[in-house]
C-alpha cells in the first residue's frame, strides 16, 4: 500500500536519511513564503522540529489536532507526526530541524522528566509579557547565529541552547497540567459551594460561614468562584436570590413585601433596593412587565 501522506526531508525536498548530527535552521518566512504561507500536511522520517512564532500566527495541524494560534507560540513536532501549517502572511519566527539521533544526545537517560517533549506534538501559547518568551527568543536567535556563522564549539553551543528550549517546553507542559488540575479542583469546589448556596441562600449567611462548611479560607473560595464563573461568592448568592425573587413576583400572588420576607429580607425597603440594584428595575416595574415577557425577564 502506498503511503499517500508526503514524506519530506525538509518541506518540498525529497526524503532521505538524516546524518547523526543533522541540523537546519531557517526563518518561518524563508520556506513558507514560497508556498503562499501554506505548508501542507506531511511527515519527516527521522527529524525533530521546533518552531517559535514571534509575530503573526495561523493554524497548526498535527495528526488529529487542528489548532489556531497567535504569536508568541512554541511548537514541537517529533518524527513521524503528520503536520502542516497555514500561516498568516508576514508571520515571523524560526524553525529548527534536527535529527532524532541528535535530539536523543541532547536529552540523555537522566532526563526522564523532560523526555515527553520527544514524543508529543504540542503547541504552547506563550505569555507576551512573561519571562519565558524573551528567554526562548534569545535561545532561537543564538541557535540561528551559531548555525549561520559556525565556529569552534558551535555544535556544542547549539546543543546547549536546544537543551534549554526542551527544558522550557517541559516546564510549560508541566504548568499546563498543573493549571488543568487546579481548574478541576476549582470546579469541584464551586459545585460544593453552589450546593450549599441552594440550601442557605435565604439565610443571608456570611461568606465566612460557607468557607467554614467547606473547610477552606474565604480567599480560597473567592479564587475558585472567580476562576469558574468570574464572580465573587457574594455575587453568586445574590444571583440565586434574584432568580427566586423574580419567580415569587412573576408566578405567585405575593406582594413585594411578602416576596422579600420569603427570601429572608426583614425590611421591604432593603429588598426593593437589593432587587433594583441587581435587576436594573424596581420590583414594582418588574411585576408590571409580567406576561408574555415573563420567561425572558426571569432569565436576565
N, C-alpha and C positions, 0 to 999 in steps of 0.2 A: 504494500500500500504506500502510495506516495504521500509524503508529508506536505500538506498544502500551505502550512504556515511558513513563510520565508525564513531562512536562516542566513544571517549575515555575519561577517567578521565585524567590521564597523558598518553602520547602516548604509546600504547600497553597494557594499563591497562583497565579493564572493567569499563564502565561508571557508575558513582554513583553521589549522591548529595554531593556537597562540603559544608563543615562547614562554619559557619558565618565568621570566620577569617582564612579560609584555606590559607596556603602559602606553596609554594615549590620552592626551588632554586637549580639549578644544572648547571654544565658547559655544553656547547654545545656538546663536545665530549662524555660526560657521557652516553647519550642515543643514540646519532647519530651513534657512532662507532659500536653499537650493530646491527645496521640496514644498515651497509655499507654506512653510511653517507646519507641515503635516508629516509626522513620522508614523507611517502605517504600522500596524501590529506585526511584530517579528520576534525572533529569539536569537540568542547567541549561544553557541555550544559550550564554551568554557570561559566566558568573560563575565566579570562582575562590573556593574556600573554604579557610579554615584553622580547624582545631578543636584546642583544647588541653583535655584532660581532666585535672583536678587531683584528682579524687576519684571513686570508683566504677569503672566500666568497662563492658564489653559486647562486642558483636560488630560488626565493620565488614564490609560487603560493598562491593567496588569492582570493577566489571566481573567478571572471573573469580575474583577474590581474595575469600576469606572468612577472616577472622582475628579471633580473640578478643583482647581487650586489657584491660589493667588500668591504671588511672591510676597515675602520670602518663604521658601519651602525647600525641604531636603527630600530627595527620592533615592531609595536604594533598590537595585534590581539584581538579584542573584542570577547565575547562569541557568539557562533553560526556561526562564519565565517569559511567557508571551507578553510583550509590552509595546506601547505606542503612545504618541503624544499628538495633541492638536494644540500648538502653542498660539497664544495671542501674538500678532505681528509686533516685533520690537522687544519680545521677551529677552531678558539678559541673564547671564549666569554661565556656569561651566558644566561640562560633562567629563568625568574622569572614568576611563575604562582600563581595567587591569585584569590580567589572567587570574583564574581562580586559584592557581598554584601560588601566585604572588600574594594574593589576599590571604591564603592559608598560612603563608610565612609570617605575614604581618600580625595575624591573630594566632597565637600558639595554643598548645594544650591547656595552658593555665588560664586562658581567657574564656572559661565556660560561661560566665555571666554576660559576656559581650557576644558570644558565638551566634545567637539568633539573628544578628544582622546579616549573617552569611546565608541564611536560608529563607528569609522573608522579604517579599517585595512590600515596601512601605512608603507612604507619602506622609511626611511630618510637617505640618504647618508650623511656622516659627513666629514668635512674637517680634514685631517690628522694633520695639523698644527694649527687648530682653537682652540678656548678656550672651545668649547662645549664638544669635545671628552674627554679630560682628566677629566673634571668635571663629565661626565656621567660614565666614567670608575671608578672613585672614589666612586660614588653612588652605582654601582653594586658590587664593592668589599666590601663596607660597609654592604650592604644587605646580601651578601653571608656569611660574617664573623658573623653577628648577627644571621643568620639562623643556621649556623654550631655550634656556641657556645652560645646558648641563656642564658641570664642572666636578672637581674632586668631591666625592661623597654625595652627589646629587641623588642617587638611588636610595641611599640610606636616609637622606633628609626627606625625600618624598614618602618613603615608608613610614617615617615617624609622623609626618603630617596626616597621612591617611589613617594611621592608627588613632590619632586624636579625633578624626572625623567619625570613625567607628565608635569610639567611646562616647562622643556627643550623641550619636544616633541611639546608642543603647540607653543612655540616660533619658533621652526624650521618650523612648519606648516605655521605660520604667515609670516616668512621670505620667504618661497616658494611662497606664494600667492602674496606678495609684489614684488618679483622678476618677477613673471609672468605678473603682471600688468605693471611693468617697461618695460619688453620685448615688450608687446603690444604697449605701448606708444612710444618706440623707433622705432618699425616697422612702426607705423603710421607717425611718424616724418620723417623717412627715405624716405617713399613713397612721402611725400610732397617735400622733398629736391630733390629727383630724378626727379620729375615733373618739378621743377624749372631748374634743370640742362639741361633737354631736351629742354627747351626754350632758355637757355642762354649759353650753353657750347661754342658757337662760340665767345662769347663776352669777354672771359677771365676776368670775374669779380672776385674781391677778395672774399674770404670766408666770410668776414665781411658783404658783400652785401647780400649774401644768408641768413646769420643769421638774418640780419635786416628784410628781407622779411618774414622770418619765426617767427619773434618776439621772438627770443631766443638769447643766447650768443653763440659765436664761440665754447666755451668749451662744451656747451650742444650738439651742432651739432656734434662735433668731437666724443663725447662719444657715441651718437646714432649710428653714422656710424661704429665705431669700434665694437660695440656690435652686429650690424646686419650683416655687411659684412666684418668686420675685416680690414677695410681700413679707411684712413683719408679722409675727404671731398675732398681735392685736388686730391687724387688718384682716387676717383670716377669720378670727372670731367675729369681728364686726360684719364681715361679708355674710357669714352664716346668719347672724341676727337680722340683717337687712332682708335676706330672702324670706325668712319666716315672717317678718313684719309685713312684707308685701303680700304674702299668702293670706295673712289674717285680714288685711284690708280689702283684698280682692274677693276672697272666697268665703268669708264669714260675715255675719251681721254685727261684728264687734264695732264699737265706736273707736275713735282714735285713742282715747284714754285706755279703754279696755285692751286694745291691741298692745299698748305699751306695758300695761300691768302684766299681761300674759307672758311677756318676754323679760320680766324682772325689772322693768323701769318703774321706780316708785313715784316719779314726778312726770306727769304728762308733758310738761313744757320741755323737760330734758329729752324725752322720747322724740318730740317734734324736732328739736334741734339736731339730735342724732340722725333722724331719718332724712331731714332736709340736706344736711351736710353730705350724707352718703348717697342719697338717691338723686340729688340735684333738683328736687322739688319738695314742697311741703306735703305731709300725709294727706291733707285735705285735697290738694291738687291731684295727687296720685289717685286717690279714691274716686275723684270726679272723672278721671280719664279711663275708668274701668269700662269694659265692654268688649268690643271686637279687638281692642289693643291689649287685652289682659295678658296674654301669653308673652307678648313682646316686652311689656312693662315688667313682668316678673323676672325676666332673664337679663335685664340691663341694669 
